[in-house]
């Protein structure tokens, strides 16, 4: 349960960082989404 919120929070933080700081955070966000798709979607 907590893993789901942790992944969602990390993806949100990386999305903000990719817009504000650097595009390298976008790559990290994509990697996190690919490896934790079930946690992010919640199925």
Secondary structure, 3 states (H helix, E strand, C coil): CHHHHHHHHHHHHHHHHHHHCCCHHHHHHHHHHHHCHHHHHCC
